Amino acid sequence: MTTTAKTPDGTRPAAITGRTAIVAGNGLLPISIAESLQKQGANPLIIAIKGEASPEINARKHAEISIVELGGLMKILKSEDISNVVLAGGVRHRPEFSAALRPGNGNLVALYRFMRAFRLGDDGLLKAVIATIESYGFRVVGAHEIVPDILAPEVGTITRKKADQASIADMRAAREAAIMIGSLDIGQAAIAVGSRVVALEGVEGTDAMLQRVAELRIAKRINRKGGVLVKCAKPQQEVRADLPAIGVSTVENAVKAGLKGIAIEARRTLILGYAETIAAANEAGIFIETFAQEAE
């Protein structure tokens, strides 16, 4: 099978040939990738991450591993004649390095690289995982290289509703905060209400942050109406894994949080279930805007 798709910078990567393995965490993205590959006539190999993959993925999985079981992963990839690897879905739990110490689960050089990266945060750990996989001769590709039209489109409004002036001011404040925490490898999202940042994304994720804002409104800790959620890639983002994403649940939780809209980075944010997400936003009467990557 051969596929091509635009990358976050708008260029086209080298064609993807050969069989693809999906190392699947939680969320909808692994399912979207598997279904897209199957529609293209491919037979993807699904490897579920222990304690992370959804029931839908577990029902289709070929194997299940810890993210640090390097030897086991490489043996599976080689035995199944894999050419490409996609890292898809979230990982809620930090890896247990004791699994990597078992015989056959990877060499000491790779383990040392992982343990050093563990101290650098999620982005550092992802880069170490990718470097290790590629050192065995496999190609790591991004979800956007396989699933057509999953990336947020170019700058503009993609819903019927547009941002008003108050929301534009909220977007600026939240975007500045999101870039700041992204540079520290903390999170990819922030919420501003009345031009004031009221929430920053941490390890709990976007939906939990939105739920926290909803609770703050109920407790009357946030009195002003409106507000905007901003999601954008980290300045140092490894675009082949962990790009920011929104979906129907994001819209639903934004509505519960009393927000007027969502702003996401064009070409560097994934929209899971594009049609359904836009329809949900239109029905709820909130906007979704895309903005350009900040100039370096």
N, C-alpha and C positions, 0 to 999 in steps of 0.2 A: 504494500500500500504506500502511496505517496500523497502527502498533503502539504499545502503551503497556506500561510495566513500572515497578516500584518503583525509586526511586533509593536510594543509600546512607542517606539520612536517613528513609526509609520513606514518602516522599510519591510521588505520581505526576507525572512530567514531562508537558509538553505532548506530544500525540500526534505520532509521527514519520510524516510524509507525504512522498511523492516518492521518487525513486531514491537509494540509499545507496552510497557508495564506501567500500571498506575499504583503508586504507593499511596494508599488512601487513609486520610485522617477523617475528621468529622465534617458534617455539613453536606451541602448539595453538590459541590463542585465535582467530587469523584464520580458521582452518578452521571452528571452532565457530560463529562469527558468520555466515560465508558459508552454511553448511548450515542454520542457523536461518532466515536470510532466504529461502533457496530453499524451505524447507518452508512459509513463509508466503506463497509465490507471488511473491516478489520476484526481481528480476534484479540482484544486486549487482555493482558494478564493482570488480574487484580490481586494486590498484596495488601491486606488490611493491617493497620497499625494497632497493636494490642491496646484495648481500653479506649480507643478513639473512634473507630469506624462505625458508621450507622448500621442499623439492622439490614437495610437494603444492600449495602456493600458486603456485609458479612454473609449474606445469602448467596452472593456471587463470587466470593473470594476463592482464590487458588490456595493461598497460604496466609498465615498471620504471624507477624514478627514484632519485636520491639524495634524502635527506630535506631537503636545502637547495636543491634545484632548484625554486624557488618558481614561476617563470614556467611551466615545463613542467607542473608539477602543476596550476596554475590553468587552463591551456589544456585539459588533459584533462578536468577537472571541468566546465568550461563546455561543451565540445564534446559531452559525454555527458549533458548536462542533469541534473547531479547536484544534489540538494538537501541531503543530509546526508553527513557524513564521519565515519568511525570510525577512530581510531588504535589499532591492535591489534597485540600481540606485542612482543617485546623487541628492543632495539637494542644489540648488543654493541660496535659500533665507533662512535667519535665521528665526527661529520660532517666531510668535507673541504670547507672553505669555498671552495676553488679552483673547485669545480663551480658555485658560485653566482655566480662572476664572469664566467662565459661569457655571451655576448649572449643575451638573452631568458629568462634564468633567474631573474628577479625584480628588483624595484626596490631602490635603494640604501637606502631607509628600512627595508625589511624585513630586508635583509642586516645593517644596523647593529644592528637589534633582536636578530637571531640572535647576532651576535658578542658583544654585551653579555651576553646570556643564557647563552652558552657558559661564561662565567666564574662563573655562579651555580650550576652543577650541573645534574643531570638535570631536577629539577622546574622550575627556571627556564627551561630550554630547551624543555620541553614546553609550558609556559604561553605562551612566545613563538610556538611553532608553532601552537598553537590560536588565539591572538589574530590571527596573520597570516591563517590560513585564514578566520576569521570576518570579517575586514576586507574580504574579497572577496564577502561575502554568503552564504557557506555556513554551515550549522549543524553544529557538532561535537557528536556524541553519544557517550555511553559504551557499552561493550559490554553493560553491565547493563541498558541501556534497550532492547536488542534481543533478547538471549538470555534466555528465561524461566528463572528459578530458578538463575542462575549465581552469585548472591551467597550468601555463607555465611549460614545462617539465624540466627534470634535466639539469644540466649545459652543455652548448654546443651551437653550431650554428644550428638554425632551418630553415635557408634559404640557397639558393645556394651560395650566396655571403658571404664571411667571412670578419671579421674586419682586417684591416691592422695595422701596428705598430702605425701609427698616431692616428687611431681610438681607439686603445687600451689605449693610453695615455689620449685621451679625455674621455673614459669610466671611467678611474680611477678618473679624476678630477670631472666629473659630479656626479659620485656615492658618493664621499666624501661630495659634496655639498648637494645632495639629502638626505643623512643620517642626515646631520646637521639640515636642515630645518624640516625634519621629527621629530627629537627629540624635536623640538620647537613646534610641532603640527601646522606647517604652510602649508606644502605641501608634495608631494611624488615624485617630479620630478625635474630634472635640465638638462641644456644643456651646453656642453663645446665645444669650437672650438679652435684648436691650443693649447690644454692643458689648456685653460683658460675658466672659467665659464662665460657664457654670459647671462644666463637667469635662474631664479628660479621660480618654480610654486607657485602661491598664490591662492587666492580664485577664480580667473578667470578660473582655470583648465588648463589641458595640451594642448588642441587644441588652446586655446587663446594664451598660451605662445609660441607655435610653430608659430602662425600667427605673433606674435610680432617679433620673430627672422627673419621671412621672410621680414617684413617691415624694420627691421634694415639693412638687406642686401641690399634692394632696396635703402635705404638712405645712403649706403656705410659706415655705422657705424661698420659693420663687414666685413672686407676685405678678411680674409683668407677663403679658401674653406673647405668643409667638416664639420665635427662636429658630435656629437652623443647625442641623447636623452637617459637619464637613468631614469627609474622608479623603485622604490622599496618601500616596506612596511616601515612604520614608526617603529623605534625600539620598541615602546610601542604599536604597532598595535593590535587592537581588530580584529582578523582574521575572525570573523563572519559577519563583515560589513565593507564596504569601503576599501576593498583590492584594490591596484592599478590595473588599467586595460588598455589594448590597444585594438585597433580594426582597421578596414580598414581606418577610418577617421584619426587615428593616423599616419598611414603609408602615407596617402595622404598629410597630413600637414607637416610631416617630409620631404617629397620630396620637397614641396613648400618652406620649410625653408632651402633647400640646404644641408641637412644632409646626411651623408654616411650611418647611421644606427641607430638602436634602441637597447638598452640593458635593460633587465628586470630581476627582481629577480626570480629565479627558485622556483616553488612551492608556491610562495606568490604573484604572479601576475596573473590576469585573462586575457585570450585572448578571446575576444568576436568575434565569427565567425572565428574559428581557421583556417580552410581551406582557407576561403576568404582573411584573413589577410596575411597569408603566400604567397598566390598567388599574392596579390597586391604588396608585398615586392619584390618577385622574378621578377615580371614584371617591377617594377621600378628600379631594380638593386641595392637595398639597403639590408643591413643585419639586422637580428634580432638575438641577442645573449642572452643567459640566464646565470646568475651568481649565486653563492651560497650566502646564507644569511651570513652577517658578523658575525664572532664569537663574543660572548658577553664577 
